[in-house]
Each structure stands twice: as structure tokens, then as C-alpha cells.
Amino acid sequence: MNAARSLHTASVLANGKVLIAGGVAYNANYNLMANSAELYDPVTRSWTTTGNIIMARYWHTASILSNGKILITGGVICCEGSNMPLNTAEIYDPSTGSWTMTSSMTIARYWHTASILANGKVLVVGGVSYSGNNSVLLNSAELYDPSTGSWTMTNNMTFQRSSHTAAILSNGKVLVAGGYATNDNNDNLSNTTELYDPLTGLWELTGNITILACCIVICQ
């Protein structure tokens, strides 16, 4: 890559190229955030820079919309040595290589998930936010509608969680699994799982994971 980075996102575009966006560029203070983005071309095996994201961020999500554009949501901005969650969202247009701001989420968050539903909307779930100077784990969920560029809240999960996973099932429901169960003890992992039904906007508990887990990988 042109810029060394971590905690970024990678998205495969319709043209086969891979968009890398944001992240942390290491320096002596470990607080140099990257607002740069670049493209990998698997045909030529080369990297080229593309338009910068508007707000530097890391621990964000990137979702490929049905129109081929990329939506990035939330994440963290480093402010005077502290991690401050973002509620902002941006859209990348591969045809122009540029970013535009879209409506902000209702709740600032990072370590959340973002899932593309069958109706084209994006379901953002859980994560970490701040209340005053204290970080708080979230059970809230909200929906982004690409056709209107707007966010609406949907029903809360039963359990708050962060660093969990979200998988789209063949019936269109979303399975959310594991993650951190509290924000004050990283050893307090969750084995709970929940199903979101886009038709009703409701959550239901399903079978627990056998082994406590966070940051698990689901291959689809």
C-alpha cells in the first residue's frame, strides 16, 4: 500500500478493485489517523490513491450498497489522546473516486456491526459510545436507507455488546453473536446470540454459543 495503516476497512468494488479506507498510521504517539484511501487492482497488482475520506477515522465499518457505492459509518477520532466515537457517515462513489457526507447516525459508536439487508437498508448494531466522560456499551440498533440518505432507530437488542459479529441468513434475518458483554472488563465475554427480523424490526434470543467469544469470524 502507499500508506502503512491498521484498523482500516477493505471493500471489494463491482469492478473488482479493493478500496482501503481510513485507519491508524503509526507514529511515535500512536495517534496519527489516516484520512487517505487507496485502491488495489488485482489485474495489475498495483495500488493507486483515490479521494480522501472527509473525516479521518478508525474502528469504523464499510458496507457495499446495492448501487455499488460504499457507506462507512462511525468509528473513532483521536482527540487530545482520547478516543471519541463518531456518528458521522460518508459515501464513496467508485465512478468519481470522491466521498460525500450523508446523514449522521443517531448514536455515535465504534466496534459495531453494519449489515446490508435484503431491502437494501443497512442495519447498524451495538458497539461502544460515550456518556459524558464514560464509555458505555450499546444495545441500540438503527437503519440507514440509501434511497433517502436518512437514519431511523429500530428496536434494541436484548443484550448490549461490542466487537460482536453479524451474519445475514438465507431467510433475510440477521444473526448477532457474542462480543464483549461489559465495557469495564475485557474478560467478560458474551455467549448470547440474537436474531433480527427486518420484517417486524424485532429481536429474539436464540441458542447460546458453546464457548464464550468475541471478534469471531463467520465465513459467508
C-alpha positions in Angstrom: 0.0 0.0 0.0 1.0 3.6 -0.3 0.4 4.3 3.4 1.1 1.9 6.2 -2.0 1.5 8.3 -4.1 -0.6 10.7 -7.7 -0.7 11.9 -8.9 0.3 8.4 -11.6 -1.3 6.2 -11.3 -3.1 2.9 -14.2 -3.4 0.4 -14.3 -5.3 -2.9 -15.9 -3.0 -5.6 -18.1 -4.0 -8.5 -15.1 -3.5 -10.8 -13.0 -6.0 -8.8 -10.8 -3.4 -7.2 -10.4 -3.2 -3.4 -11.0 0.0 -1.6 -8.9 0.6 1.6 -10.1 3.4 3.8 -9.0 5.2 6.9 -7.3 3.5 9.9 -4.3 4.4 12.0 -0.9 5.3 10.6 1.6 4.6 13.3 3.9 7.2 14.7 5.7 7.9 18.0 2.4 8.9 19.6 0.2 6.2 18.0 -2.4 8.8 17.2 -1.9 9.7 13.6 -5.2 8.8 12.0 -5.4 8.2 8.3 -7.9 10.0 6.1 -6.4 8.5 3.0 -8.0 5.9 0.8 -6.4 3.7 -1.9 -7.4 1.1 -4.5 -5.8 -2.3 -5.2 -6.1 -3.6 -8.8 -5.8 -7.4 -8.8 -5.2 -7.4 -12.6 -2.1 -5.2 -12.4 -1.3 -6.0 -8.7 -0.8 -2.3 -8.1 -2.0 0.4 -5.7 -3.3 3.8 -6.6 -4.6 6.6 -4.3 -8.1 7.8 -4.5 -10.1 10.6 -2.8 -9.5 11.1 0.9 -12.3 10.4 3.3 -13.7 13.6 4.8 -13.2 12.7 8.5 -10.2 10.6 9.5 -11.4 7.6 11.4 -10.6 4.0 12.5 -12.7 1.2 14.0 -15.4 2.1 11.5 -17.4 -0.1 9.2 -17.7 -0.2 5.4 -20.7 -1.6 3.6 -21.2 -2.1 -0.1 -24.6 -0.7 -1.1 -26.8 -2.1 -3.9 -25.8 0.8 -6.2 -22.1 -0.1 -5.8 -21.2 2.8 -3.6 -19.5 2.3 -0.2 -21.0 3.5 3.1 -18.6 4.0 6.1 -20.1 4.6 9.5 -18.9 5.7 12.9 -15.6 4.7 14.3 -13.2 6.7 16.4 -11.4 10.1 16.1 -8.5 10.6 18.4 -8.9 13.9 20.3 -6.1 15.0 22.7 -5.1 11.4 23.4 -8.7 10.2 23.9 -10.8 8.0 21.6 -14.0 9.9 20.7 -16.7 7.9 18.9 -18.2 9.3 15.7 -21.8 9.4 14.5 -20.9 10.6 11.0 -21.2 8.6 7.8 -19.7 9.0 4.4 -20.3 7.5 0.9 -17.6 6.7 -1.7 -18.6 6.8 -5.3 -16.2 4.5 -7.4 -17.2 6.3 -10.6 -15.8 9.6 -9.4 -13.4 8.5 -6.7 -14.9 11.0 -4.3 -16.5 11.0 -0.9 -19.6 12.8 0.3 -21.1 13.2 3.7 -24.5 11.6 4.3 -26.8 11.9 7.3 -25.2 11.1 10.7 -26.3 8.1 12.8 -28.5 8.9 15.8 -25.9 7.5 18.2 -22.1 7.8 17.9 -20.5 4.3 18.0 -17.5 2.1 17.3 -16.8 -1.6 17.5 -20.3 -2.0 16.0 -21.5 -4.1 13.0 -23.2 -3.0 9.8 -25.2 -5.4 7.7 -26.9 -5.0 4.3 -30.5 -6.2 4.4 -32.4 -7.7 1.5 -34.3 -4.4 1.1 -31.1 -2.5 0.6 -31.1 -0.8 4.0 -28.1 -1.0 6.4 -28.6 -2.3 9.9 -26.1 -0.9 12.4 -26.0 -2.7 15.7 -24.4 -2.3 19.2 -20.8 -1.1 19.8 -19.4 1.4 22.2 -20.4 5.1 22.7 -19.7 7.7 25.4 -21.9 9.3 28.1 -20.1 12.2 29.5 -16.5 11.0 30.1 -17.5 7.4 30.4 -17.7 4.8 27.7 -20.9 2.8 27.5 -21.8 -0.5 25.7 -24.8 -0.2 23.4 -27.8 -2.5 22.7 -29.3 0.0 20.3 -29.8 -0.5 16.5 -30.5 1.8 13.7 -31.3 1.6 9.9 -29.8 3.6 7.0 -31.9 4.0 3.9 -29.8 4.7 0.9 -32.8 5.9 -1.1 -33.4 8.8 1.3 -30.0 9.1 3.0 -31.6 9.0 6.4 -31.3 7.0 9.6 -34.1 5.7 11.8 -33.9 3.8 15.1 -35.2 0.2 15.2 -35.8 -2.0 18.3 -33.0 -2.6 20.7 -31.2 -5.9 21.2 -31.9 -7.7 24.4 -28.2 -7.5 25.4 -25.6 -4.8 25.0 -22.5 -5.9 23.2 -19.5 -4.7 21.2 -16.9 -6.5 19.0 -19.6 -9.0 18.1 -20.4 -10.4 14.7 -23.5 -10.1 12.4 -24.4 -12.5 9.7 -27.2 -12.4 7.1 -29.1 -15.7 7.0 -30.8 -17.2 3.9 -34.2 -16.1 5.3 -33.1 -12.5 5.5 -32.8 -12.4 9.2 -29.6 -11.2 10.9 -27.8 -13.3 13.5 -25.8 -11.3 16.0 -23.4 -13.4 18.1 -21.0 -13.0 21.1 -18.9 -9.9 21.7 -17.9 -8.1 24.9 -20.8 -8.1 27.5 -19.5 -5.2 29.6 -17.2 -2.3 28.9 -15.2 -2.5 32.2 -13.7 -6.0 31.9 -12.4 -7.3 28.7 -12.6 -10.9 30.1 -16.4 -10.6 30.4 -17.3 -12.2 27.1 -20.8 -13.0 25.9 -22.1 -16.3 24.6 -25.6 -14.9 23.8 -27.0 -14.7 20.2 -30.0 -12.8 18.9 -31.9 -12.8 15.6 -33.2 -9.6 14.0 -36.2 -9.8 11.7 -36.3 -6.9 9.2 -40.0 -7.5 8.5 -41.0 -6.8 12.1 -38.0 -4.9 13.4 -37.9 -7.2 16.4 -35.2 -9.2 18.1 -35.4 -12.7 19.5 -32.9 -14.7 21.6 -31.6 -17.9 20.1 -29.2 -20.7 21.2 -26.1 -19.6 23.1 -22.6 -20.1 21.7 -20.9 -23.1 23.4 -17.7 -21.1 24.0 -17.6 -17.5 25.2 -16.2 -15.4 22.3 -15.6 -12.0 20.8 -14.2 -11.0 17.5 -15.1 -14.3 15.9 -15.1 -14.8 12.1 -18.1 -16.0 10.1 -17.4 -17.0 6.5 -20.2 -16.4 4.1 
